Amino acid sequence: MKIAIVNDMVMAVEVLRRTIAKIPDYDVAWIAYDGVEAINKCAADTPDLILMDVLMPNMDGVEATKHIMKRSPCAIIMVTASVSRYAGKVFEAMSYGALDAINTPTEGSTGLLKKISTIAKLIDKSPRPRIVNKPNNLPSLIAIGASTGGPQALTKILSQFPPDFPGAIVVIQHLDAQFTANFAAWLNEQTSLSVQIANPGASVQPGKVLLAGRNHHLVMRPNLTFEYEEEPLDCYYHPSIDVFFKSAAKNWTGNGIGVLLTGMGRDGAQGLKMMRDAGWHTIAQDSRTSIVYGMPKAAAELNAAVEILGVDAIASACIKSISAG
């Protein structure tokens, strides 16, 4: 993440520089000592974030923010000796596009790093997790999320896997628990793989499809077994694709492929993004073959998908990804 410092106080600049240096993924893009210099430097090299002083000679931070947001917009945090004392100027800067404000930090304070971290997530510049070598004693895992139009898409995908398919598959389909047993039986007729309800305590198995089968959320535990959890309660869908995808991204240590299929809303998009950030190969169904292009569209907008494919191409892409290791 490229961060610029705009401040006329040398001591403040040094504290800000040292604070930024504590995070390996953060770099100081440039330093300016007044608003005019900041505008020119920002136009030549627009950073991801500017730490903008409020009071400066030649041009203050409020006016500089106004010009920058018109010419070369980026995230801006206002930095001042006292946010409460200069609240009027701070709110004026925010009216021009500044995102937040903070008192000039002292050596060792952590408040600024917390604000930077929050904005990094907002602009998708969070530090990427270090991807470690994955053990080869686990099967490749394909996690599939689907909603409206999902049954049709799932049959097309699952029917293309061979009976000796070495990967394991988990499916989160928005469906009331009273219908899941019949749905699993119906899917069994459409594929050469074994389709079963994912029971608490179960774990993934090569060549088997496990289906979320309760109205609570299916999650993967750190020991790689499954459990159902009631929380979070505010999810519109039970089971939630996001809840499972995020738990799998956090806990699965083998090769992983995330697939988000047709459906209304945004469930699964954030989870797919977390998977991609954790090193998974991620796929979203395209608009042409989606019954409802809601969930995969949300994933595409988040840049969560490595590939955007028609439903007929998804199985072969999964097989190719697994073969590549």
C-alpha positions in Angstrom: 0.0 0.0 0.0 1.5 3.3 -1.1 1.0 6.1 1.5 2.0 9.7 1.1 2.7 12.1 4.0 1.8 15.8 3.8 2.9 17.8 6.8 5.1 20.9 7.4 6.4 19.7 10.8 9.5 17.7 10.4 9.0 15.9 13.7 5.4 14.9 12.7 6.7 13.6 9.4 9.2 11.4 11.1 6.7 9.9 13.5 4.3 9.2 10.6 7.1 7.7 8.6 8.2 5.4 11.4 4.6 4.4 12.1 4.1 3.4 8.4 7.4 1.4 8.5 6.0 -0.9 11.1 3.9 -2.7 8.5 5.9 -4.4 5.8 3.2 -4.0 3.2 3.0 -0.3 3.7 5.5 2.0 1.8 6.0 5.8 1.9 5.3 7.0 -1.6 6.4 10.5 -1.1 6.5 13.4 1.4 5.2 17.0 0.8 5.5 19.9 3.2 2.6 22.1 2.0 -0.7 21.7 0.0 0.7 23.0 -3.3 3.5 20.5 -3.3 1.1 17.7 -2.4 -1.2 18.5 -5.3 1.7 18.4 -7.8 3.2 15.2 -6.4 -0.2 13.5 -6.2 -0.9 14.3 -9.9 2.5 12.8 -10.8 2.3 9.8 -8.5 -1.2 9.1 -7.0 -0.8 7.1 -3.8 -3.4 4.7 -2.3 -3.7 7.0 0.8 -2.6 10.4 1.9 -2.0 11.4 5.5 -2.9 15.1 5.2 -2.0 17.8 7.7 -4.8 20.4 8.3 -2.8 23.5 8.9 0.2 24.3 6.6 1.7 27.3 4.9 1.0 28.3 1.2 -2.0 26.0 1.1 -3.7 24.2 3.9 -4.8 20.6 3.9 -8.5 21.4 3.4 -7.8 23.3 0.1 -5.3 20.6 -1.0 -7.9 17.9 -0.4 -10.4 19.8 -2.5 -8.0 20.0 -5.5 -6.7 16.5 -5.1 -10.1 14.9 -5.1 -10.9 16.8 -8.3 -7.7 16.1 -10.2 -6.3 12.8 -8.8 -8.6 11.4 -6.2 -7.4 8.9 -3.6 -8.1 8.0 0.1 -7.2 10.8 2.5 -7.0 10.9 6.3 -6.7 14.3 7.9 -4.0 14.6 10.5 -4.0 17.5 13.0 -2.8 18.4 16.4 -6.4 18.5 17.7 -9.4 17.2 15.7 -11.8 18.7 18.2 -10.2 22.1 18.0 -10.1 22.2 14.2 -13.4 20.3 13.8 -14.7 22.9 11.3 -11.8 22.5 9.0 -11.9 18.7 9.4 -15.5 18.5 8.4 -14.9 20.8 5.5 -12.2 18.5 4.3 -14.5 15.6 4.6 -17.1 17.4 2.6 -14.5 17.4 -0.2 -13.8 13.7 0.1 -11.5 13.1 3.0 -12.5 9.8 4.7 -11.4 10.2 8.3 -9.4 12.3 10.7 -7.0 11.7 13.6 -4.9 13.6 16.1 -1.2 13.7 15.1 0.1 10.4 16.6 2.9 10.2 19.1 5.7 7.6 19.0 4.3 4.1 19.8 0.6 4.9 19.4 -1.5 2.5 17.4 -4.6 4.5 16.5 -3.3 5.6 13.1 -2.4 2.0 12.0 -5.9 0.9 12.9 -7.4 3.7 10.8 -5.1 2.8 7.9 -6.0 -0.8 8.2 -9.7 0.0 8.0 -9.3 2.2 4.9 -7.0 -0.5 3.3 -9.9 -2.9 3.5 -12.3 -0.3 2.1 -10.1 0.3 -0.9 -9.0 -3.4 -1.2 -5.4 -2.8 -0.2 -5.2 -5.0 2.8 -1.9 -6.9 3.3 -2.2 -10.2 1.5 -1.9 -13.4 3.6 1.4 -15.1 3.1 0.7 -18.3 1.1 2.6 -21.2 2.5 3.4 -24.5 0.8 0.4 -26.7 1.2 0.6 -30.3 2.4 -0.1 -33.0 -0.2 -1.9 -35.4 2.1 -5.3 -33.7 1.7 -7.5 -34.0 -1.3 -8.2 -30.9 -3.3 -11.4 -29.3 -2.1 -14.1 -27.7 -4.3 -16.5 -25.5 -2.4 -19.6 -24.6 -4.5 -22.2 -22.0 -3.5 -25.5 -21.6 -5.3 -29.0 -20.1 -5.0 -31.7 -19.3 -7.6 -31.1 -21.6 -10.6 -28.5 -23.6 -8.6 -30.0 -27.1 -9.0 -29.8 -26.9 -12.8 -26.3 -25.5 -12.7 -25.1 -28.1 -10.1 -26.4 -31.0 -12.2 -24.5 -29.7 -15.3 -21.3 -29.3 -13.3 -21.4 -32.5 -11.1 -22.4 -34.7 -14.1 -19.1 -33.8 -15.8 -16.9 -35.2 -13.0 -15.6 -38.8 -13.6 -16.4 -41.6 -11.1 -12.7 -41.7 -10.1 -12.5 -37.9 -9.5 -9.9 -37.4 -6.7 -11.2 -34.1 -5.3 -13.7 -33.6 -2.6 -16.8 -31.3 -3.1 -18.9 -29.4 -0.6 -22.1 -27.7 -1.9 -24.0 -24.9 -0.1 -27.3 -24.5 -1.9 -29.9 -22.1 -0.5 -32.6 -24.6 0.3 -34.8 -25.3 3.3 -33.6 -28.3 5.4 -36.8 -30.2 4.8 -36.0 -30.5 1.1 -32.3 -31.4 1.3 -32.6 -35.1 1.7 -34.6 -35.3 -1.5 -32.3 -32.9 -3.2 -29.3 -35.1 -2.3 -31.1 -38.1 -3.7 -31.9 -36.3 -6.9 -28.3 -35.1 -7.3 -27.1 -38.7 -6.8 -29.1 -39.6 -10.0 -27.4 -36.8 -11.9 -23.7 -37.7 -11.2 -21.4 -40.7 -10.8 -20.1 -39.2 -7.5 -21.7 -40.0 -4.1 -23.8 -37.2 -2.8 -24.5 -37.1 1.0 -25.7 -34.7 3.6 -22.8 -33.1 5.6 -23.3 -34.3 9.1 -21.7 -32.7 12.2 -18.2 -34.2 12.7 -17.9 -35.4 9.1 -14.8 -34.5 7.0 -14.2 -34.2 3.3 -13.6 -37.3 1.3 -12.2 -37.8 -2.2 -14.9 -38.5 -4.8 -17.8 -37.5 -2.5 -20.1 -34.5 -2.6 -21.2 -33.2 0.8 -24.3 -31.0 0.9 -25.2 -28.5 3.6 -28.4 -30.0 5.0 -29.7 -27.9 7.9 -31.2 -24.4 8.3 -28.1 -23.4 10.4 -24.8 -22.5 8.7 -22.3 -25.2 7.8 -18.8 -24.3 8.9 -15.4 -25.9 8.7 -13.6 -26.2 12.0 -9.8 -25.8 12.4 -9.5 -29.6 12.6 -11.2 -29.7 9.2 -14.4 -31.3 10.3 -17.9 -29.9 9.8 -20.3 -28.3 12.2 -23.5 -26.3 12.0 -23.8 -23.0 13.8 -26.7 -20.7 14.4 -24.6 -17.5 14.3 -24.5 -15.1 12.6 -28.2 -14.6 12.9 -28.4 -11.6 10.6 -27.6 -13.6 7.5 -30.7 -13.5 5.2 -29.9 -17.1 4.0 -29.5 -20.2 6.2 -27.2 -21.9 5.3 -25.0 -19.0 4.2 -22.5 -19.4 1.5 -20.3 -16.6 2.9 -20.2 -18.2 6.3 -18.9 -21.5 4.9 -16.6 -20.0 2.3 -14.9 -17.8 5.0 -14.5 -20.7 7.4 -13.0 -22.9 4.6 -10.6 -20.1 3.5 -9.5 -19.7 7.1 -9.0 -23.4 8.0 -8.5 -25.5 4.9 -4.7 -26.1 4.4 -4.9 -28.1 1.2 -5.5 -27.1 -2.4 -8.8 -25.3 -2.7 -11.2 -24.2 -5.5 -14.1 -21.9 -4.7 -17.1 -21.7 -7.1 -20.0 -19.2 -6.9 -23.0 -19.9 -9.1 -26.2 -18.3 -10.1 -28.3 -16.6 -7.4 -30.0 -13.5 -6.1 -28.2 -11.1 -3.8 -24.6 -11.1 -2.7 -24.2 -14.1 -0.5 -20.8 -15.8 -1.2 -19.1 -12.9 -2.9 -17.1 -11.8 0.2 -16.3 -15.4 1.0 -15.0 -16.0 -2.5 -12.8 -12.9 -2.2 -11.4 -14.2 1.1 -10.7 -17.5 -0.7 -8.8 -15.8 -3.5 -6.8 -13.8 -1.0 -5.9 -17.0 0.8 -4.5 -18.6 -2.4 -7.6 -20.5 -3.6 -8.5 -20.8 -7.3 -11.8 -19.0 -7.6 -14.5 -19.2 -10.3 -17.8 -17.3 -10.8 -20.5 -18.2 -13.2 -21.0 -15.8 -16.1 -24.0 -13.7 -16.8 -25.0 -15.5 -20.0 -25.6 -18.9 -18.2 -26.8 -17.6 -14.8 -30.6 -17.7 -14.2 -30.0 -14.7 -11.8 -26.8 -12.9 -12.2 -26.7 -11.5 -8.7 -24.2 -13.4 -6.5 -21.6 -14.0 -9.2 -21.9 -10.4 -10.4 -21.2 -9.2 -6.8 -18.1 -11.5 -6.8 -16.9 -10.1 -10.1 -17.3 -6.6 -8.8 -15.1 -7.5 -5.8 -12.5 -9.0 -8.1 -13.0 -12.2 -6.2 -13.0 -14.6 -9.2 -9.8 -15.7 -11.0 -12.1 -17.0 -13.8 -15.6 -16.1 -14.9 -17.0 -19.0 -16.9 -20.1 -20.4 -18.4 -21.7 -23.3 -16.4 -20.6 -25.9 -19.0 -16.9 -24.9 -18.6 -16.7 -24.9 -14.8 -16.1 -28.6 -14.2 -13.3 -28.9 -16.7 -11.7 -25.7 -15.1 -11.8 -27.4 -11.7 -10.2 -30.6 -13.1 -7.5 -28.6 -14.8 -6.8 -26.6 -11.6 -6.5 -29.8 -9.6 -4.2 -31.4 -12.2 -2.0 -28.4 -12.1 -1.6 -28.9 -8.3 
